[in-house]
Amino acid sequence: MELRQLEYFAAVARHRHFTRAAESLYVTQPALSQQVRRLEAELGLQLFRRTSKGVELTAAGADLLVHAERILAEVAQTRADMDRHTGVSRGVVRVATTAADAPRLPAALAAFHETHPHIQIALRQGSAAEVIALVQAGTVDVAVLALTDTPPGVAVTPLADEPLRVALALDDELAGTTIALDQLRGRPFILAEPGTALRDTVLTATQRAGFSPLPLFEVGDPATVRFLVREGLGVGLVPASWLERPGPIVGAADLKDPPRHRLSLLTPSAGASPAGRLLHERLAEL
């Protein structure tokens, strides 16, 4: 019986699905299935019962899961204790975010890697709903996400907020000025994707200003927003950091009393791994 087999077994037990377990471990589904089959063969027991929706634990599997979780926790703690003696941190830290909420994340991950070169970083991007589900399932250690509400099953650490700015074509008459939001009435908007906090913030702000935006595009990637704005296809109400990154050159206008955009760090309610806690400390500086 190998630690890797126990890790793979515990992942399948947690997700009740081989494919989702493989994705969470960043391995192929056949490789994971092979290790579980070897574990079952070695024990002479069936650990999972296959169903139309995934798998269920057998009685033997449920008993093994108790032992596996305890063993894996002990191993993780032992590694962390030994790393403190050597001054070296090891392990894997898994991060999730949306494309819209990640402008500053790559630089932060690069800085973390420079400080902790022995920690492997795994990054996944998805929709806001997918990111929350990954944290709730304990599949990732830390997520960076803008929230509308606090989801159950996660711990939330708010980060500093930033103002929204208006992204405009360079030759737009409003570029370089400070405007009231209602001056954008009647213009086509490039909106964030449905289900995102940024979209909700923009819709709330425009409705308070007495109008609803005309959404011609729904885009989650900051660079794509700037391409569309540059071509004169609409205006964007975006976090200031979107306009600070390298990319297509666009104009910008400031807003009087701008709405704010706040990112948060999400961690599983059960807590992150030692490597996850180190990354959480670094990302809290975003």
N, C-alpha and C positions, 0 to 999 in steps of 0.2 A: 504494500500500500504506500503510495507516494503522496507527498504534499500537493503536488499539482493535480493529482486525481481528486483529492478531497476538495481542492479549490474549485475545480470544474463541477464536481458533484454539487457543492453548495450553491454555485451560481445557477445551475439548472433547477435546483430545489427552490431557490428564491424567485426565479422568473416563471417557473412552471412551463418553460418553453426552451427547446434546445437552441433555436436560432437566436432568440433574444439574449440568451445566456452567452452565446458565442460572441455576439456583438458587444456585450458589456465587457468581455474579457479581451476583445480585439484579437480573436483567433478565428479560424475557419470552423464552420459547423461540423464538417466531417472529422476534424482533429479532435474537437471536444467530444463528439459522440464515441470516437474510438477509445478515448481515455475512460469514459464512463463504462463502456462495455468491458474494458479490461478490469476495472474495479469490480464490476458485478461478477466477472468470471473468477477473479481471485477470491472473492468472498463466497462464491457459490450461491448468491442471492439476487433476486430481482429487486432493484431499488426504486424503479419507476414503472408506473403503469401508463402506457400510451393511451391518449384519448383523442377525440376529434379536434379539441381545442389546444392540445399541448400534452402535458404529462401530469400525473399525480404521484405523490410519494406512496410507496407501499408501507406496510407496518415496519418492515426492516429499514426502509429508507428513512422513515421518520426518526427511528432510533439512532441511525447513523448520523443524521443531520445534527442532533444534539451534540454528539461527540466531535463531529467535524468542525462545527462553529467554535467550540471550546478550544480545539487544537489550533485552528487557524488564528484565533485571537491571541493565544499564548505565543505562537510563533511571531506574530506581528509585534507583540509587546517585547519579546526577547530581542528581536532585531533592533527595535528602537532603543532598548536599554544598552545593547552593545555598541550601537552607533554613537551614543553619548560618550562612551569611553574613548572612541577613536576620533570623535569630532567630525565624523562623516555621516551624512544622511543618505539613506538608500530607499529604494522602493519605487512604486508607480503612483502617480497622482493623476486622476481622471477629471477633466474639466469639460463643462458644456456651456454653450451660449448660443445666442442667435446671431446672424450676420449683422443685424442692426445694432446690437449692444456690444460689439467687439472691437470698435476702432482702436482702443488703447490696449487691448488684451495681448496682442502679439508681442509688443515691446515689453510688457510686464512679464510675460512668460520667458522671453529671452533673458531678462535680468535675473529671473529666478533660476534659470538653468545655469547661468554663469556663477551664481552663488552656490547652487546645489547640483553640480554636474552629474552626480551619481543617481539622481532621481529622474526616472523616465516620465515624460509628460505625454499624456494622451488627450487630444482635444477633439470634441465632437460639436458640430453645429446642427441646429434643427429649429423647428418652430418653438414659440414660447411654450405651448402646451407640451411638446415633446421634452423640452428641457426640464420643466417642472416634474414630469413623470419620471425622468431619469433620476432626479434628486430624491423623489419620494420612494423610489425602488431601491435606493442606495447604490445605484449603478455608477454614479459619479461622486467625487468627493466635494467638489465646489462647482457652482454655476454662477455666471454673471448674467443678470437679467433685470430689466425694468418691469415692475409689477404694478398691477392695478389693485389687486387684493392680496392678502397674505394667504397662500395655499396651505392646506393641512399637511402635516407630516414633514415639514421642513423648518429649519431655523434660518432666520433672516437677519442679515447685518446691513443696514442702509449705508450707502456710500454718499459722498458729496454730490449734490445736484448741480445742474448747469442750465443756463437759459437756452431757450429755443431762438434761433435766428431764421431769417427769411433768405432762402437761396434763390437767386434771380439770374437771368441772363446778364452778361457783362454790360450790354448796352441798354439795359432796362433803366428807365428814368428814376426808379426808386433806389437803385444800387448806391450804396454809400450814405444813405440817409437813415434817419430814425422815424419810424412810421407807427400809426395806430393800426391795429389788426384789421379794422373794418375797411381799410384802404385796399385790401386784397379781395374784397367782395366782387364776385363775378369772374374772377380769374380761375383758370383750370389749376387744380392742385395735384401734386404727386404725393400720394399718401402712403404711409406705412401699411403693412399688411394687416388684415382683420385679425383681431385677437391679441394685438400688441398694445402695450401701455402707451407707446408713442402715438399711435393712431387715436386712442381714447383721449389723450391729452390734447391733441390738435382739434378733434371734434368738439370737445368740451369748450375749448377756448374760442373757436369760431362761432359756436352757438351762443355763447355769452356775448359775443360781439354782434349778434343779430343776423347771422347768415350761416348757411351750410355750404361747405366747399364742394366744388365740382370735381369729383375724383376721376381723372382720365387714366391714371396709372396707380397701381398698388405695388410697391417695391420695398423689399427689405434690405437691400444692399446699398450702403452709403455711396459707393462709387457710381452705381447705376443711376441713383437719384441725380448726381451731379452731371452725368452725361446728358440725361433728359433735360435738365434745367439749362445746360449750356446750349442745347439746340432750340431753346425757346418753346419747349413743349409743355411747360407749366412752371409753377413755383413750388418750392418745398419749405415746410416749416420743420426745421430739423435741429437736433442738438448742436451746440457750437462746435463740439469736437469733430463733427462730420466735415466741417469746412476747414479744419486745421490740418487734415491729413493730406499726403500727396494724392493727386488725382486731377481730373478735369478742372480747369480754372473757371470759376463762376463768380458772379457778383453776390453781394449780400447786403441786407438791410437789418438794422436792429429794431426791436419792438419796444414800444413804451409798455412798461409793466409786463415783461415777457413771461409766458408760462414756463415752468421748470420741468426738467427731465431728470429723474433720479434712478440710478442703477442700484442694485442690491446684490450682495453675495448670498447665495443659498447653499446650505449644507443639509445633509440628512439629519433628521431629528435625533437619530441614534448616535450621531457624531461622525467626524471624518477620521480617516487613517492618520497616523503620525505625519506622513508626507503631505496629506491633505491639509492638516492644521498649519504646517509651515507655509504652504501656498496661500492659505486663507490670510495669514498674517501679511504676506507680501501684497496680495490683491486688495487688502483693506486700505492701501495707500493710493489706489486708483482715483 
